[in-house]
């Protein structure tokens, strides 16, 4: 039999959570909630192409609205 442990992917490290009701748990939850508030609605780095595409579409939409407003008045 072949030993397949050499070809397996390494496991991700496990993040052990503190016990519920402890000060460590309160600090962990506060930190996570602050991270969630800061990251709310923001794209993470590495999504530059998607940001450029959405920005281009927004500019085209705004220009189209301005041109149509000018022609309708």
mmJSON file of the N, C-alpha and C atoms, coordinates in Angstrom:
{"data_MODEL":{"atom_site":{
"group_PDB":["ATOM","ATOM","ATOM","ATOM","ATOM","ATOM","ATOM","ATOM","ATOM","ATOM","ATOM","ATOM","ATOM","ATOM","ATOM","ATOM","ATOM","ATOM","ATOM","ATOM","ATOM","ATOM","ATOM","ATOM","ATOM","ATOM","ATOM","ATOM","ATOM","ATOM","ATOM","ATOM","ATOM","ATOM","ATOM","ATOM","ATOM","ATOM","ATOM","ATOM","ATOM","ATOM","ATOM","ATOM","ATOM","ATOM","ATOM","ATOM","ATOM","ATOM","ATOM","ATOM","ATOM","ATOM","ATOM","ATOM","ATOM","ATOM","ATOM","ATOM","ATOM","ATOM","ATOM","ATOM","ATOM","ATOM","ATOM","ATOM","ATOM","ATOM","ATOM","ATOM","ATOM","ATOM","ATOM","ATOM","ATOM","ATOM","ATOM","ATOM","ATOM","ATOM","ATOM","ATOM","ATOM","ATOM","ATOM","ATOM","ATOM","ATOM","ATOM","ATOM","ATOM","ATOM","ATOM","ATOM","ATOM","ATOM","ATOM","ATOM","ATOM","ATOM","ATOM","ATOM","ATOM","ATOM","ATOM","ATOM","ATOM","ATOM","ATOM","ATOM","ATOM","ATOM","ATOM","ATOM","ATOM","ATOM","ATOM","ATOM","ATOM","ATOM","ATOM","ATOM","ATOM","ATOM","ATOM","ATOM","ATOM","ATOM","ATOM","ATOM","ATOM","ATOM","ATOM","ATOM","ATOM","ATOM","ATOM","ATOM","ATOM","ATOM","ATOM","ATOM","ATOM","ATOM","ATOM","ATOM","ATOM","ATOM","ATOM","ATOM","ATOM","ATOM","ATOM","ATOM","ATOM","ATOM","ATOM","ATOM","ATOM","ATOM","ATOM","ATOM","ATOM","ATOM","ATOM","ATOM","ATOM","ATOM","ATOM","ATOM","ATOM","ATOM","ATOM","ATOM","ATOM","ATOM","ATOM","ATOM","ATOM","ATOM","ATOM","ATOM","ATOM","ATOM","ATOM","ATOM","ATOM","ATOM","ATOM","ATOM","ATOM","ATOM","ATOM","ATOM","ATOM","ATOM","ATOM","ATOM","ATOM","ATOM","ATOM","ATOM","ATOM","ATOM","ATOM","ATOM","ATOM","ATOM","ATOM","ATOM","ATOM","ATOM","ATOM","ATOM","ATOM","ATOM","ATOM"],
"id":[1,2,3,4,5,6,7,8,9,10,11,12,13,14,15,16,17,18,19,20,21,22,23,24,25,26,27,28,29,30,31,32,33,34,35,36,37,38,39,40,41,42,43,44,45,46,47,48,49,50,51,52,53,54,55,56,57,58,59,60,61,62,63,64,65,66,67,68,69,70,71,72,73,74,75,76,77,78,79,80,81,82,83,84,85,86,87,88,89,90,91,92,93,94,95,96,97,98,99,100,101,102,103,104,105,106,107,108,109,110,111,112,113,114,115,116,117,118,119,120,121,122,123,124,125,126,127,128,129,130,131,132,133,134,135,136,137,138,139,140,141,142,143,144,145,146,147,148,149,150,151,152,153,154,155,156,157,158,159,160,161,162,163,164,165,166,167,168,169,170,171,172,173,174,175,176,177,178,179,180,181,182,183,184,185,186,187,188,189,190,191,192,193,194,195,196,197,198,199,200,201,202,203,204,205,206,207,208,209,210,211,212,213,214,215,216,217,218,219],
"type_symbol":["N","C","C","N","C","C","N","C","C","N","C","C","N","C","C","N","C","C","N","C","C","N","C","C","N","C","C","N","C","C","N","C","C","N","C","C","N","C","C","N","C","C","N","C","C","N","C","C","N","C","C","N","C","C","N","C","C","N","C","C","N","C","C","N","C","C","N","C","C","N","C","C","N","C","C","N","C","C","N","C","C","N","C","C","N","C","C","N","C","C","N","C","C","N","C","C","N","C","C","N","C","C","N","C","C","N","C","C","N","C","C","N","C","C","N","C","C","N","C","C","N","C","C","N","C","C","N","C","C","N","C","C","N","C","C","N","C","C","N","C","C","N","C","C","N","C","C","N","C","C","N","C","C","N","C","C","N","C","C","N","C","C","N","C","C","N","C","C","N","C","C","N","C","C","N","C","C","N","C","C","N","C","C","N","C","C","N","C","C","N","C","C","N","C","C","N","C","C","N","C","C","N","C","C","N","C","C","N","C","C","N","C","C","N","C","C","N","C","C"],
"label_atom_id":["N","CA","C","N","CA","C","N","CA","C","N","CA","C","N","CA","C","N","CA","C","N","CA","C","N","CA","C","N","CA","C","N","CA","C","N","CA","C","N","CA","C","N","CA","C","N","CA","C","N","CA","C","N","CA","C","N","CA","C","N","CA","C","N","CA","C","N","CA","C","N","CA","C","N","CA","C","N","CA","C","N","CA","C","N","CA","C","N","CA","C","N","CA","C","N","CA","C","N","CA","C","N","CA","C","N","CA","C","N","CA","C","N","CA","C","N","CA","C","N","CA","C","N","CA","C","N","CA","C","N","CA","C","N","CA","C","N","CA","C","N","CA","C","N","CA","C","N","CA","C","N","CA","C","N","CA","C","N","CA","C","N","CA","C","N","CA","C","N","CA","C","N","CA","C","N","CA","C","N","CA","C","N","CA","C","N","CA","C","N","CA","C","N","CA","C","N","CA","C","N","CA","C","N","CA","C","N","CA","C","N","CA","C","N","CA","C","N","CA","C","N","CA","C","N","CA","C","N","CA","C","N","CA","C","N","CA","C","N","CA","C","N","CA","C","N","CA","C","N","CA","C","N","CA","C"],
"label_alt_id":[null,null,null,null,null,null,null,null,null,null,null,null,null,null,null,null,null,null,null,null,null,null,null,null,null,null,null,null,null,null,null,null,null,null,null,null,null,null,null,null,null,null,null,null,null,null,null,null,null,null,null,null,null,null,null,null,null,null,null,null,null,null,null,null,null,null,null,null,null,null,null,null,null,null,null,null,null,null,null,null,null,null,null,null,null,null,null,null,null,null,null,null,null,null,null,null,null,null,null,null,null,null,null,null,null,null,null,null,null,null,null,null,null,null,null,null,null,null,null,null,null,null,null,null,null,null,null,null,null,null,null,null,null,null,null,null,null,null,null,null,null,null,null,null,null,null,null,null,null,null,null,null,null,null,null,null,null,null,null,null,null,null,null,null,null,null,null,null,null,null,null,null,null,null,null,null,null,null,null,null,null,null,null,null,null,null,null,null,null,null,null,null,null,null,null,null,null,null,null,null,null,null,null,null,null,null,null,null,null,null,null,null,null,null,null,null,null,null,null],
"label_comp_id":["UNK","UNK","UNK","UNK","UNK","UNK","UNK","UNK","UNK","UNK","UNK","UNK","UNK","UNK","UNK","UNK","UNK","UNK","UNK","UNK","UNK","UNK","UNK","UNK","UNK","UNK","UNK","UNK","UNK","UNK","UNK","UNK","UNK","UNK","UNK","UNK","UNK","UNK","UNK","UNK","UNK","UNK","UNK","UNK","UNK","UNK","UNK","UNK","UNK","UNK","UNK","UNK","UNK","UNK","UNK","UNK","UNK","UNK","UNK","UNK","UNK","UNK","UNK","UNK","UNK","UNK","UNK","UNK","UNK","UNK","UNK","UNK","UNK","UNK","UNK","UNK","UNK","UNK","UNK","UNK","UNK","UNK","UNK","UNK","UNK","UNK","UNK","UNK","UNK","UNK","UNK","UNK","UNK","UNK","UNK","UNK","UNK","UNK","UNK","UNK","UNK","UNK","UNK","UNK","UNK","UNK","UNK","UNK","UNK","UNK","UNK","UNK","UNK","UNK","UNK","UNK","UNK","UNK","UNK","UNK","UNK","UNK","UNK","UNK","UNK","UNK","UNK","UNK","UNK","UNK","UNK","UNK","UNK","UNK","UNK","UNK","UNK","UNK","UNK","UNK","UNK","UNK","UNK","UNK","UNK","UNK","UNK","UNK","UNK","UNK","UNK","UNK","UNK","UNK","UNK","UNK","UNK","UNK","UNK","UNK","UNK","UNK","UNK","UNK","UNK","UNK","UNK","UNK","UNK","UNK","UNK","UNK","UNK","UNK","UNK","UNK","UNK","UNK","UNK","UNK","UNK","UNK","UNK","UNK","UNK","UNK","UNK","UNK","UNK","UNK","UNK","UNK","UNK","UNK","UNK","UNK","UNK","UNK","UNK","UNK","UNK","UNK","UNK","UNK","UNK","UNK","UNK","UNK","UNK","UNK","UNK","UNK","UNK","UNK","UNK","UNK","UNK","UNK","UNK"],
"label_asym_id":["A","A","A","A","A","A","A","A","A","A","A","A","A","A","A","A","A","A","A","A","A","A","A","A","A","A","A","A","A","A","A","A","A","A","A","A","A","A","A","A","A","A","A","A","A","A","A","A","A","A","A","A","A","A","A","A","A","A","A","A","A","A","A","A","A","A","A","A","A","A","A","A","A","A","A","A","A","A","A","A","A","A","A","A","A","A","A","A","A","A","A","A","A","A","A","A","A","A","A","A","A","A","A","A","A","A","A","A","A","A","A","A","A","A","A","A","A","A","A","A","A","A","A","A","A","A","A","A","A","A","A","A","A","A","A","A","A","A","A","A","A","A","A","A","A","A","A","A","A","A","A","A","A","A","A","A","A","A","A","A","A","A","A","A","A","A","A","A","A","A","A","A","A","A","A","A","A","A","A","A","A","A","A","A","A","A","A","A","A","A","A","A","A","A","A","A","A","A","A","A","A","A","A","A","A","A","A","A","A","A","A","A","A","A","A","A","A","A","A"],
"label_entity_id":["1","1","1","1","1","1","1","1","1","1","1","1","1","1","1","1","1","1","1","1","1","1","1","1","1","1","1","1","1","1","1","1","1","1","1","1","1","1","1","1","1","1","1","1","1","1","1","1","1","1","1","1","1","1","1","1","1","1","1","1","1","1","1","1","1","1","1","1","1","1","1","1","1","1","1","1","1","1","1","1","1","1","1","1","1","1","1","1","1","1","1","1","1","1","1","1","1","1","1","1","1","1","1","1","1","1","1","1","1","1","1","1","1","1","1","1","1","1","1","1","1","1","1","1","1","1","1","1","1","1","1","1","1","1","1","1","1","1","1","1","1","1","1","1","1","1","1","1","1","1","1","1","1","1","1","1","1","1","1","1","1","1","1","1","1","1","1","1","1","1","1","1","1","1","1","1","1","1","1","1","1","1","1","1","1","1","1","1","1","1","1","1","1","1","1","1","1","1","1","1","1","1","1","1","1","1","1","1","1","1","1","1","1","1","1","1","1","1","1"],
"label_seq_id":[1,1,1,2,2,2,3,3,3,4,4,4,5,5,5,6,6,6,7,7,7,8,8,8,9,9,9,10,10,10,11,11,11,12,12,12,13,13,13,14,14,14,15,15,15,16,16,16,17,17,17,18,18,18,19,19,19,20,20,20,21,21,21,22,22,22,23,23,23,24,24,24,25,25,25,26,26,26,27,27,27,28,28,28,29,29,29,30,30,30,31,31,31,32,32,32,33,33,33,34,34,34,35,35,35,36,36,36,37,37,37,38,38,38,39,39,39,40,40,40,41,41,41,42,42,42,43,43,43,44,44,44,45,45,45,46,46,46,47,47,47,48,48,48,49,49,49,50,50,50,51,51,51,52,52,52,53,53,53,54,54,54,55,55,55,56,56,56,57,57,57,58,58,58,59,59,59,60,60,60,61,61,61,62,62,62,63,63,63,64,64,64,65,65,65,66,66,66,67,67,67,68,68,68,69,69,69,70,70,70,71,71,71,72,72,72,73,73,73],
"pdbx_PDB_ins_code":[null,null,null,null,null,null,null,null,null,null,null,null,null,null,null,null,null,null,null,null,null,null,null,null,null,null,null,null,null,null,null,null,null,null,null,null,null,null,null,null,null,null,null,null,null,null,null,null,null,null,null,null,null,null,null,null,null,null,null,null,null,null,null,null,null,null,null,null,null,null,null,null,null,null,null,null,null,null,null,null,null,null,null,null,null,null,null,null,null,null,null,null,null,null,null,null,null,null,null,null,null,null,null,null,null,null,null,null,null,null,null,null,null,null,null,null,null,null,null,null,null,null,null,null,null,null,null,null,null,null,null,null,null,null,null,null,null,null,null,null,null,null,null,null,null,null,null,null,null,null,null,null,null,null,null,null,null,null,null,null,null,null,null,null,null,null,null,null,null,null,null,null,null,null,null,null,null,null,null,null,null,null,null,null,null,null,null,null,null,null,null,null,null,null,null,null,null,null,null,null,null,null,null,null,null,null,null,null,null,null,null,null,null,null,null,null,null,null,null],
"Cartn_x":[0.832,0.0,0.877,0.419,1.178,0.82,1.792,1.574,1.139,-0.12,-0.663,-0.559,0.052,0.147,1.027,1.961,2.848,2.114,1.071,0.372,-0.847,-1.238,-2.417,-2.11,-3.148,-3.01,-2.858,-2.061,-1.983,-3.289,-3.653,-4.881,-4.689,-5.795,-5.754,-5.668,-4.988,-4.945,-6.334,-6.665,-7.971,-7.904,-8.937,-9.03,-9.944,-9.368,-10.15,-10.841,-12.132,-12.915,-12.933,-12.975,-13.026,-14.389,-14.429,-15.681,-16.664,-17.938,-18.997,-19.088,-19.237,-19.417,-18.132,-17.002,-15.732,-15.337,-14.458,-13.984,-13.279,-12.614,-11.957,-13.0,-14.144,-15.203,-15.778,-15.967,-16.476,-15.514,-14.225,-13.228,-13.215,-13.338,-13.356,-14.569,-15.742,-16.954,-16.898,-16.335,-16.198,-15.266,-14.162,-13.211,-13.85,-14.561,-15.201,-16.289,-17.059,-18.113,-17.515,-16.4,-15.739,-15.196,-14.628,-14.136,-15.286,-16.436,-17.584,-18.096,-18.092,-18.561,-17.614,-16.324,-15.34,-15.409,-15.603,-15.611,-16.963,-17.977,-19.317,-19.36,-19.721,-19.89,-18.614,-17.48,-16.223,-15.751,-15.137,-14.55,-13.16,-12.799,-11.484,-10.439,-9.196,-8.155,-8.077,-7.763,-7.673,-8.849,-9.863,-11.025,-10.962,-9.802,-9.633,-10.396,-10.46,-11.151,-12.645,-13.225,-14.651,-14.957,-14.098,-14.291,-14.237,-13.299,-13.185,-14.399,-14.892,-16.066,-17.287,-17.504,-18.654,-18.528,-17.32,-17.107,-17.386,-16.937,-17.194,-18.678,-19.382,-20.826,-21.542,-21.085,-21.696,-21.474,-20.273,-19.974,-20.829,-20.947,-21.771,-23.226,-23.709,-25.092,-25.33,-24.421,-24.576,-24.498,-23.57,-23.482,-24.738,-25.26,-26.506,-27.665,-27.726,-28.784,-28.646,-27.418,-27.209,-27.577,-27.164,-27.469,-28.971,-29.637,-31.087,-31.803,-31.317,-31.918,-31.757,-30.589,-30.349,-31.268,-31.44,-32.281,-33.769,-34.168,-35.582,-35.993,-35.044,-35.421,-35.277],
"Cartn_y":[-1.183,0.0,1.248,2.235,3.475,4.387,5.142,6.11,7.43,7.815,9.01,10.255,10.154,11.331,12.414,12.025,13.024,13.866,13.325,14.043,14.796,14.587,15.271,16.735,17.553,18.96,19.087,20.038,20.25,20.863,20.521,21.052,22.497,23.212,24.588,24.564,25.528,25.562,25.866,25.221,25.437,26.63,27.437,28.586,28.194,27.989,27.59,28.812,28.68,29.776,29.705,30.861,30.844,30.353,29.906,29.425,30.58,30.245,31.246,31.818,33.138,33.8,34.255,34.008,34.416,35.791,36.483,37.777,37.644,36.523,36.31,36.226,35.601,35.504,36.88,37.689,39.044,39.866,39.746,40.479,39.989,38.679,38.105,38.606,38.592,39.03,40.514,41.315,42.747,43.0,42.276,42.426,42.028,40.894,40.436,41.405,41.952,42.882,44.17,44.622,45.808,45.531,44.347,43.99,43.933,43.401,43.319,44.7,45.621,46.977,47.673,47.5,48.141,47.548,46.228,45.565,45.607,46.177,46.139,46.889,46.19,46.798,47.074,46.73,46.981,45.726,45.927,44.788,44.542,43.314,42.956,43.142,43.368,43.55,42.352,42.622,41.553,41.553,42.371,42.458,43.733,44.1,45.335,45.349,44.217,44.152,44.397,43.782,43.965,45.414,46.041,47.442,48.336,48.074,48.876,48.693,47.476,47.218,47.939,47.823,48.489,50.008,50.525,51.965,52.456,51.697,52.056,52.047,51.039,50.981,52.144,52.525,53.653,54.958,55.151,56.365,56.408,55.285,55.231,55.535,54.995,55.233,56.713,57.33,58.75,59.619,59.325,60.1,59.927,58.734,58.496,59.27,59.33,60.102,61.59,62.113,63.532,63.85,63.008,63.241,63.172,62.201,62.101,63.286,63.765,64.933,66.173,66.32,67.481,67.439,66.261,66.161,66.281,65.928,66.009,67.41,68.287,69.639,70.64],
"Cartn_z":[0.0,0.0,0.0,-0.713,-0.795,0.376,0.787,1.853,1.217,1.426,0.775,1.642,2.798,3.662,3.056,2.228,1.625,0.59,-0.01,-1.068,-0.564,0.681,1.191,1.491,1.374,1.729,3.242,3.685,5.136,5.638,6.835,7.419,7.855,7.846,8.336,9.858,10.442,11.91,12.468,13.551,14.165,15.111,15.06,15.948,17.103,18.248,19.404,19.987,20.209,20.745,22.267,22.929,24.4,24.879,26.125,26.71,26.859,26.733,26.794,28.205,28.288,29.57,30.23,29.599,30.184,29.655,30.35,29.84,28.485,28.26,26.969,25.855,26.147,25.154,24.853,25.89,25.682,24.83,25.1,24.315,22.873,22.687,21.334,20.557,21.199,20.517,20.189,21.093,20.84,19.659,19.624,18.521,17.197,17.17,15.938,15.484,16.414,16.026,15.457,16.017,15.462,14.072,13.866,12.535,11.538,11.957,11.066,10.692,11.645,11.357,10.388,10.577,9.704,8.303,8.201,6.902,6.214,6.844,6.272,4.945,3.901,2.595,1.845,2.394,1.713,1.006,-0.13,-0.831,-0.285,-0.233,0.27,-0.822,-0.47,-1.474,-2.408,-3.649,-4.625,-5.581,-5.297,-6.172,-7.012,-7.482,-8.23,-9.535,-10.221,-11.504,-11.316,-10.323,-10.074,-9.717,-8.948,-8.576,-9.809,-10.695,-11.919,-12.817,-12.935,-13.772,-13.204,-11.896,-11.283,-11.357,-11.191,-11.318,-12.726,-13.721,-15.116,-15.44,-14.947,-15.176,-14.491,-13.315,-12.611,-13.375,-13.908,-14.679,-15.94,-16.638,-17.851,-17.517,-16.407,-16.002,-15.702,-14.968,-14.619,-15.87,-16.754,-18.001,-18.843,-18.897,-19.629,-19.038,-17.724,-17.074,-17.395,-17.372,-17.678,-19.126,-20.047,-21.463,-21.695,-21.109,-21.298,-20.647,-19.526,-18.888,-19.763,-20.387,-21.251,-22.464,-23.06,-24.254,-23.93,-22.728,-22.368,-21.933,-21.635,-21.203,-22.309],
"occupancy":[1.0,1.0,1.0,1.0,1.0,1.0,1.0,1.0,1.0,1.0,1.0,1.0,1.0,1.0,1.0,1.0,1.0,1.0,1.0,1.0,1.0,1.0,1.0,1.0,1.0,1.0,1.0,1.0,1.0,1.0,1.0,1.0,1.0,1.0,1.0,1.0,1.0,1.0,1.0,1.0,1.0,1.0,1.0,1.0,1.0,1.0,1.0,1.0,1.0,1.0,1.0,1.0,1.0,1.0,1.0,1.0,1.0,1.0,1.0,1.0,1.0,1.0,1.0,1.0,1.0,1.0,1.0,1.0,1.0,1.0,1.0,1.0,1.0,1.0,1.0,1.0,1.0,1.0,1.0,1.0,1.0,1.0,1.0,1.0,1.0,1.0,1.0,1.0,1.0,1.0,1.0,1.0,1.0,1.0,1.0,1.0,1.0,1.0,1.0,1.0,1.0,1.0,1.0,1.0,1.0,1.0,1.0,1.0,1.0,1.0,1.0,1.0,1.0,1.0,1.0,1.0,1.0,1.0,1.0,1.0,1.0,1.0,1.0,1.0,1.0,1.0,1.0,1.0,1.0,1.0,1.0,1.0,1.0,1.0,1.0,1.0,1.0,1.0,1.0,1.0,1.0,1.0,1.0,1.0,1.0,1.0,1.0,1.0,1.0,1.0,1.0,1.0,1.0,1.0,1.0,1.0,1.0,1.0,1.0,1.0,1.0,1.0,1.0,1.0,1.0,1.0,1.0,1.0,1.0,1.0,1.0,1.0,1.0,1.0,1.0,1.0,1.0,1.0,1.0,1.0,1.0,1.0,1.0,1.0,1.0,1.0,1.0,1.0,1.0,1.0,1.0,1.0,1.0,1.0,1.0,1.0,1.0,1.0,1.0,1.0,1.0,1.0,1.0,1.0,1.0,1.0,1.0,1.0,1.0,1.0,1.0,1.0,1.0,1.0,1.0,1.0,1.0,1.0,1.0],
"B_iso_or_equiv":[0.0,0.0,0.0,0.0,0.0,0.0,0.0,0.0,0.0,0.0,0.0,0.0,0.0,0.0,0.0,0.0,0.0,0.0,0.0,0.0,0.0,0.0,0.0,0.0,0.0,0.0,0.0,0.0,0.0,0.0,0.0,0.0,0.0,0.0,0.0,0.0,0.0,0.0,0.0,0.0,0.0,0.0,0.0,0.0,0.0,0.0,0.0,0.0,0.0,0.0,0.0,0.0,0.0,0.0,0.0,0.0,0.0,0.0,0.0,0.0,0.0,0.0,0.0,0.0,0.0,0.0,0.0,0.0,0.0,0.0,0.0,0.0,0.0,0.0,0.0,0.0,0.0,0.0,0.0,0.0,0.0,0.0,0.0,0.0,0.0,0.0,0.0,0.0,0.0,0.0,0.0,0.0,0.0,0.0,0.0,0.0,0.0,0.0,0.0,0.0,0.0,0.0,0.0,0.0,0.0,0.0,0.0,0.0,0.0,0.0,0.0,0.0,0.0,0.0,0.0,0.0,0.0,0.0,0.0,0.0,0.0,0.0,0.0,0.0,0.0,0.0,0.0,0.0,0.0,0.0,0.0,0.0,0.0,0.0,0.0,0.0,0.0,0.0,0.0,0.0,0.0,0.0,0.0,0.0,0.0,0.0,0.0,0.0,0.0,0.0,0.0,0.0,0.0,0.0,0.0,0.0,0.0,0.0,0.0,0.0,0.0,0.0,0.0,0.0,0.0,0.0,0.0,0.0,0.0,0.0,0.0,0.0,0.0,0.0,0.0,0.0,0.0,0.0,0.0,0.0,0.0,0.0,0.0,0.0,0.0,0.0,0.0,0.0,0.0,0.0,0.0,0.0,0.0,0.0,0.0,0.0,0.0,0.0,0.0,0.0,0.0,0.0,0.0,0.0,0.0,0.0,0.0,0.0,0.0,0.0,0.0,0.0,0.0,0.0,0.0,0.0,0.0,0.0,0.0],
"pdbx_formal_charge":[null,null,null,null,null,null,null,null,null,null,null,null,null,null,null,null,null,null,null,null,null,null,null,null,null,null,null,null,null,null,null,null,null,null,null,null,null,null,null,null,null,null,null,null,null,null,null,null,null,null,null,null,null,null,null,null,null,null,null,null,null,null,null,null,null,null,null,null,null,null,null,null,null,null,null,null,null,null,null,null,null,null,null,null,null,null,null,null,null,null,null,null,null,null,null,null,null,null,null,null,null,null,null,null,null,null,null,null,null,null,null,null,null,null,null,null,null,null,null,null,null,null,null,null,null,null,null,null,null,null,null,null,null,null,null,null,null,null,null,null,null,null,null,null,null,null,null,null,null,null,null,null,null,null,null,null,null,null,null,null,null,null,null,null,null,null,null,null,null,null,null,null,null,null,null,null,null,null,null,null,null,null,null,null,null,null,null,null,null,null,null,null,null,null,null,null,null,null,null,null,null,null,null,null,null,null,null,null,null,null,null,null,null,null,null,null,null,null,null],
"auth_seq_id":[1,1,1,2,2,2,3,3,3,4,4,4,5,5,5,6,6,6,7,7,7,8,8,8,9,9,9,10,10,10,11,11,11,12,12,12,13,13,13,14,14,14,15,15,15,16,16,16,17,17,17,18,18,18,19,19,19,20,20,20,21,21,21,22,22,22,23,23,23,24,24,24,25,25,25,26,26,26,27,27,27,28,28,28,29,29,29,30,30,30,31,31,31,32,32,32,33,33,33,34,34,34,35,35,35,36,36,36,37,37,37,38,38,38,39,39,39,40,40,40,41,41,41,42,42,42,43,43,43,44,44,44,45,45,45,46,46,46,47,47,47,48,48,48,49,49,49,50,50,50,51,51,51,52,52,52,53,53,53,54,54,54,55,55,55,56,56,56,57,57,57,58,58,58,59,59,59,60,60,60,61,61,61,62,62,62,63,63,63,64,64,64,65,65,65,66,66,66,67,67,67,68,68,68,69,69,69,70,70,70,71,71,71,72,72,72,73,73,73],
"auth_comp_id":["UNK","UNK","UNK","UNK","UNK","UNK","UNK","UNK","UNK","UNK","UNK","UNK","UNK","UNK","UNK","UNK","UNK","UNK","UNK","UNK","UNK","UNK","UNK","UNK","UNK","UNK","UNK","UNK","UNK","UNK","UNK","UNK","UNK","UNK","UNK","UNK","UNK","UNK","UNK","UNK","UNK","UNK","UNK","UNK","UNK","UNK","UNK","UNK","UNK","UNK","UNK","UNK","UNK","UNK","UNK","UNK","UNK","UNK","UNK","UNK","UNK","UNK","UNK","UNK","UNK","UNK","UNK","UNK","UNK","UNK","UNK","UNK","UNK","UNK","UNK","UNK","UNK","UNK","UNK","UNK","UNK","UNK","UNK","UNK","UNK","UNK","UNK","UNK","UNK","UNK","UNK","UNK","UNK","UNK","UNK","UNK","UNK","UNK","UNK","UNK","UNK","UNK","UNK","UNK","UNK","UNK","UNK","UNK","UNK","UNK","UNK","UNK","UNK","UNK","UNK","UNK","UNK","UNK","UNK","UNK","UNK","UNK","UNK","UNK","UNK","UNK","UNK","UNK","UNK","UNK","UNK","UNK","UNK","UNK","UNK","UNK","UNK","UNK","UNK","UNK","UNK","UNK","UNK","UNK","UNK","UNK","UNK","UNK","UNK","UNK","UNK","UNK","UNK","UNK","UNK","UNK","UNK","UNK","UNK","UNK","UNK","UNK","UNK","UNK","UNK","UNK","UNK","UNK","UNK","UNK","UNK","UNK","UNK","UNK","UNK","UNK","UNK","UNK","UNK","UNK","UNK","UNK","UNK","UNK","UNK","UNK","UNK","UNK","UNK","UNK","UNK","UNK","UNK","UNK","UNK","UNK","UNK","UNK","UNK","UNK","UNK","UNK","UNK","UNK","UNK","UNK","UNK","UNK","UNK","UNK","UNK","UNK","UNK","UNK","UNK","UNK","UNK","UNK","UNK"],
"auth_asym_id":["A","A","A","A","A","A","A","A","A","A","A","A","A","A","A","A","A","A","A","A","A","A","A","A","A","A","A","A","A","A","A","A","A","A","A","A","A","A","A","A","A","A","A","A","A","A","A","A","A","A","A","A","A","A","A","A","A","A","A","A","A","A","A","A","A","A","A","A","A","A","A","A","A","A","A","A","A","A","A","A","A","A","A","A","A","A","A","A","A","A","A","A","A","A","A","A","A","A","A","A","A","A","A","A","A","A","A","A","A","A","A","A","A","A","A","A","A","A","A","A","A","A","A","A","A","A","A","A","A","A","A","A","A","A","A","A","A","A","A","A","A","A","A","A","A","A","A","A","A","A","A","A","A","A","A","A","A","A","A","A","A","A","A","A","A","A","A","A","A","A","A","A","A","A","A","A","A","A","A","A","A","A","A","A","A","A","A","A","A","A","A","A","A","A","A","A","A","A","A","A","A","A","A","A","A","A","A","A","A","A","A","A","A","A","A","A","A","A","A"],
"auth_atom_id":["N","CA","C","N","CA","C","N","CA","C","N","CA","C","N","CA","C","N","CA","C","N","CA","C","N","CA","C","N","CA","C","N","CA","C","N","CA","C","N","CA","C","N","CA","C","N","CA","C","N","CA","C","N","CA","C","N","CA","C","N","CA","C","N","CA","C","N","CA","C","N","CA","C","N","CA","C","N","CA","C","N","CA","C","N","CA","C","N","CA","C","N","CA","C","N","CA","C","N","CA","C","N","CA","C","N","CA","C","N","CA","C","N","CA","C","N","CA","C","N","CA","C","N","CA","C","N","CA","C","N","CA","C","N","CA","C","N","CA","C","N","CA","C","N","CA","C","N","CA","C","N","CA","C","N","CA","C","N","CA","C","N","CA","C","N","CA","C","N","CA","C","N","CA","C","N","CA","C","N","CA","C","N","CA","C","N","CA","C","N","CA","C","N","CA","C","N","CA","C","N","CA","C","N","CA","C","N","CA","C","N","CA","C","N","CA","C","N","CA","C","N","CA","C","N","CA","C","N","CA","C","N","CA","C","N","CA","C","N","CA","C","N","CA","C","N","CA","C","N","CA","C","N","CA","C"],
"pdbx_PDB_model_num":[1,1,1,1,1,1,1,1,1,1,1,1,1,1,1,1,1,1,1,1,1,1,1,1,1,1,1,1,1,1,1,1,1,1,1,1,1,1,1,1,1,1,1,1,1,1,1,1,1,1,1,1,1,1,1,1,1,1,1,1,1,1,1,1,1,1,1,1,1,1,1,1,1,1,1,1,1,1,1,1,1,1,1,1,1,1,1,1,1,1,1,1,1,1,1,1,1,1,1,1,1,1,1,1,1,1,1,1,1,1,1,1,1,1,1,1,1,1,1,1,1,1,1,1,1,1,1,1,1,1,1,1,1,1,1,1,1,1,1,1,1,1,1,1,1,1,1,1,1,1,1,1,1,1,1,1,1,1,1,1,1,1,1,1,1,1,1,1,1,1,1,1,1,1,1,1,1,1,1,1,1,1,1,1,1,1,1,1,1,1,1,1,1,1,1,1,1,1,1,1,1,1,1,1,1,1,1,1,1,1,1,1,1,1,1,1,1,1,1]
}}}
